[in-house]
Amino acid sequence: MDDLISLDQALDGSRKEVREWYNHINPPLASFLSLFDFDRRYLIGQGVSVWDKEGTEYYDFLGGYGSLNLGHNHPKVAEALSKVSAEPKILQATLSPLAAALAKNLSTVAPGKLDVCFFCNSGAEAVEAALKTARAATKRRAFVSTEGSFHGKTMGALSVSGRRKYRDPFEPLLADCLRIPYGDAAALDQALSAGDVAAFIVEPIQGEGGVIIPPDGYLRDAEKLCRKYGALLIVDEVQTGMGRTGKLFAFEHEEIEPDIITLAKSLGGGCMPIGCMMSTRDVWNSVYGTVNNCLLHTSTFMNNTMACAAGIASLEVILEENLIEAARAKGDYFLEKLKELEAKHPMIKEVRGRGLMIGLEFYQPAKGWFDKLSAGLVNKLSSEYFADMMSVELLGSCRVITAYTLNNPNVIRLQPPLIVGYEQLDYVADAIDRVCEKYKSFWGMTLKTGKSVIGSLFKK
Ligand SMILES: Cc1ncc(COP(=O)(O)O)c(C=O)c1O
């Protein structure tokens, strides 16, 4: 078939061709990314770096939205994938030794009573499994979640997610979903006291909400309240898990015992899509614990060979290379450098994070600033995308890849692979400093003078 694009032609596609082919995926996304020169073709990925067609090196501090704790193409993950190259990849009419081993390993490293795994293909699917399991286990209907949360974009996951923009076009979603302010234990008490709540689902640190860390003790309070009212506690570790925050799972910072956790992203070692819902044996047994019920929730691709091989290797690398401790030490170091920038540049509202999960929040610029900066090119875009403009500059002039958080476009996420070097952290802190310095004059021009003006122009 002459009119079909071969794999070799696809690999060799020019930027123009790829943009055209994107007509069959998402034309506005392609226009948006190419407008900002984000549609570069990267040919090699290794560790923290990727290289484009021209051989230019970039540091990837976006880190696959949290999927690249091990960096690009970690050799041990690549080796694991090549070890299984001749194995059947999908064969459901038997037991999978790799899925079984990965589940056993996760139950060995997970604290508390977390013991049984359901594997799937994404974070949202892991959340779907968690919600369904909680309903069936408790025989209750309602879910409580938090404002600003992000749990994925399938129907159930979206129903408990925080941002209206993503929910509204798809209403009606699941009934009986209540969202309460994040970090507010009193609000949780009130919500749970209404009764009939199957589960409270919560991120230990909100990722897409803009890297929001709850007050100390919040998760412990949540655990106590869930026990008091008979609701299950689901901790969504899709983004925070696998060492990112300086613990294997972020809920370990508060030593709680969730009934269910969800994992995905870095569980696949940066190479394969895999999600996981992990629950206590009691919860699992109450729903799936008979031959009649054991297939109540399944997926064609669950337990597939490649994803599970990558999962086994990923966990091994995280533990063997002490990446959990590395995330803590490097995170502390980087955060301190970025805090210096917060003190230096008035356009930075706040720098916050734990381990190598860091957010850099900018004040929203005044109207007109954005058009000036982009010479009117992007005047149809909301000025809320200032952080995106910073990402554009970081990519264009400093070769650093970043992006804003989905539920809070004023925040740039900095989630480099946990194997990042100190000199790379220094380089990126310097790059952010330079970009802020460069934009200072535009910023000052719009604001006229003084911090008092900042206070009146921006919602603090
Ligand atoms: C905390 C959390 N849960 C769930 C998801 C959804 O994962 P996925 O995009 O793999 O469906 C995400 C994605 O960013 C997430 O951050």
The ligand as a MOL file (V3000), in Angstrom:
LIG
                    3D

  0  0  0     0  0            999 V3000
M  V30 BEGIN CTAB
M  V30 COUNTS 16 16 0 0 0
M  V30 BEGIN ATOM
M  V30 1 C -2.2850 11.6750 41.0160 0
M  V30 2 C -2.7010 11.1890 39.6600 0
M  V30 3 N -3.6330 10.2260 39.5520 0
M  V30 4 C -4.0180 9.7530 38.3630 0
M  V30 5 C -3.4890 10.2480 37.1980 0
M  V30 6 C -3.9570 9.7200 35.8680 0
M  V30 7 O -2.9610 8.9320 35.2950 0
M  V30 8 P -2.9990 8.6160 33.7330 0
M  V30 9 O -2.7240 9.8780 33.0160 0
M  V30 10 O -1.9460 7.5630 33.5500 0
M  V30 11 O -4.3610 8.0840 33.4440 0
M  V30 12 C -2.5120 11.2490 37.2570 0
M  V30 13 C -1.9240 11.8110 36.0320 0
M  V30 14 O -1.2600 12.8070 36.0110 0
M  V30 15 C -2.1030 11.7430 38.5190 0
M  V30 16 O -1.1900 12.7000 38.6400 0
M  V30 END ATOM
M  V30 BEGIN BOND
M  V30 1 1 1 2
M  V30 2 1 2 3
M  V30 3 2 2 15
M  V30 4 2 3 4
M  V30 5 1 4 5
M  V30 6 1 5 6
M  V30 7 2 5 12
M  V30 8 1 6 7
M  V30 9 1 7 8
M  V30 10 2 8 9
M  V30 11 1 8 10
M  V30 12 1 8 11
M  V30 13 1 12 13
M  V30 14 1 12 15
M  V30 15 2 13 14
M  V30 16 1 15 16
M  V30 END BOND
M  V30 END CTAB
M  END
